[in-house]
C-alpha cells in the first residue's frame, strides 16, 4: 500500500515504555509510502536506542537542539519546514505540559513551535497522570489554541506496565498509521453540512454525592465526531461526563443529566442536517434528588424513578427532522431489538452492538456493530473504534446524500 506516498512525517519519540511501539510505527509508515525522520528526547533514549530508529527509517536520528553540525543550517527550522506532519508517539505528560506552555528547551518542542504543519499527539502515561486535571487542562489548551492543526489520537484503556488498569495506553501502531492515512485523505462528502452528535453517559443525581449512570466511556461517539469532521461536516458534540479531549475542529457542549442533554440537543439541532445519538442516556432518573446525603440508616432503601425523555425519538418527531441515526446497546437479541427501535422511533438508520461482550462495546477499544435501515442491514466486523468510526461516518454520509443529493 502506498497511501502515504510522498508524505514527509517527523516522528517525535518522548520518554515512556510505549517508545518501543514507535519502532513498529516507523516500519508501518514507511510501508505506506511515507518518508520518516525521527526526533528523540533525552528521556526517550533511555528506553530505545537511536540506532534502532536509524536502521528502520534509513535516516539519521535527530537528538539535540544544539547539535553543531545540524544547527549550522538551522537544523530544527529545516525539520519544521520539511515535515508534512509532526507526530508525537508516545506523547508523555511532560511533553504535553511543556508544549502547552510554549517551552523551547529541546529539539522536539522547538520544532513543534516552529512548524506550520499539522501536529498529532498519541498520549501515553499512567492512568492517574492522564486523568489528572492538569494534564487534561494542558491538552484542552493545546486543542483550543492550535484548533484544527492539533490532533489527539488516543489514549486507549487497558493494563499498563506499572500494573494499573485504565486510560493511558498509547494506541497501537496500526491504529496510528491508519489515522495518519485518514488525515492525508481529506474528503468533502459532508462539506457545508451541520451534524449534531451526542456521546458518553448521563448522570442522574440521587443526592449531592451519589448518582445513577452506566459504563459508557464515550469513545465511540468521540471517534465518530472526529470522523464526521474529517468528511467536512460542521460538528457539534453534546457530551456527558467522559475523560476524553474534544476532537480537533469539533465544538463540544458538556452536560451531565438526560434533561440537560435534551435541552442542549433542542438548542443545537434546529437547522442541522444530521443528528447522531451515540450517548448512553439513562432511561430513568430519581423523582426527587435529596438535598443532603442519604444516610445508611436502614437495611433496605427504595427509590422512586421516573422515565427520562427519549432524546432521539424527540428529534425524529420534529417537523424539521434531520437525518436521524440512533444507537442500540443491547445484551441479547441485538438485531431484533434494534429493528424494533428503528421502526418505533422513526429513525433513518440505527447502529446496534452487543454490550454483553467484554471485548467490544463499553470501555473496550474495539467494537463490532450491525447497521439497520428500513429495508436492509449490514454487519461490520470487530475493529478498533477509530477505524469503525471512519466506516460509520462514510455510511451515514452516503445514506444522507442519497436522500438529500
HELIX and SHEET records of a PDB file:
HELIX    1   1 UNK A   19  UNK A   31  1                                  13    
HELIX    2   2 UNK A   44  UNK A   46  5                                   3    
HELIX    3   3 UNK A   50  UNK A   57  1                                   8    
HELIX    4   4 UNK A   68  UNK A   71  1                                   4    
HELIX    5   5 UNK A   75  UNK A   82  1                                   8    
HELIX    6   6 UNK A   93  UNK A  100  1                                   8    
HELIX    7   7 UNK A  107  UNK A  114  1                                   8    
HELIX    8   8 UNK A  127  UNK A  131  1                                   5    
HELIX    9   9 UNK A  133  UNK A  146  1                                  14    
HELIX   10  10 UNK A  147  UNK A  149  5                                   3    
HELIX   11  11 UNK A  173  UNK A  183  1                                  11    
HELIX   12  12 UNK A  219  UNK A  230  1                                  12    
HELIX   13  13 UNK A  258  UNK A  268  1                                  11    
HELIX   14  14 UNK A  311  UNK A  316  1                                   6    
HELIX   15  15 UNK A  334  UNK A  345  1                                  12    
HELIX   16  16 UNK A  385  UNK A  403  1                                  19    
SHEET    1   A 5 UNK A  35  UNK A  40  0                                        
SHEET    2   A 5 UNK A   8  UNK A  13  1                                        
SHEET    3   A 5 UNK A  85  UNK A  91  1                                        
SHEET    4   A 5 UNK A 118  UNK A 123  1                                        
SHEET    5   A 5 UNK A 150  UNK A 152  1                                        
SHEET    1   B 2 UNK A 156  UNK A 159  0                                        
SHEET    2   B 2 UNK A 165  UNK A 169 -1                                        
SHEET    1   C 8 UNK A 251  UNK A 254  0                                        
SHEET    2   C 8 UNK A 234  UNK A 239  1                                        
SHEET    3   C 8 UNK A 194  UNK A 199  1                                        
SHEET    4   C 8 UNK A 274  UNK A 277  1                                        
SHEET    5   C 8 UNK A 323  UNK A 330  1                                        
SHEET    6   C 8 UNK A 349  UNK A 354  1                                        
SHEET    7   C 8 UNK A 366  UNK A 373 -1                                        
SHEET    8   C 8 UNK A 376  UNK A 384 -1                                        
SHEET    1   D 2 UNK A 204  UNK A 207  0                                        
SHEET    2   D 2 UNK A 210  UNK A 212 -1                                        
SHEET    1   E 2 UNK A 284  UNK A 286  0                                        
SHEET    2   E 2 UNK A 305  UNK A 307 -1                                        
END                                                                             
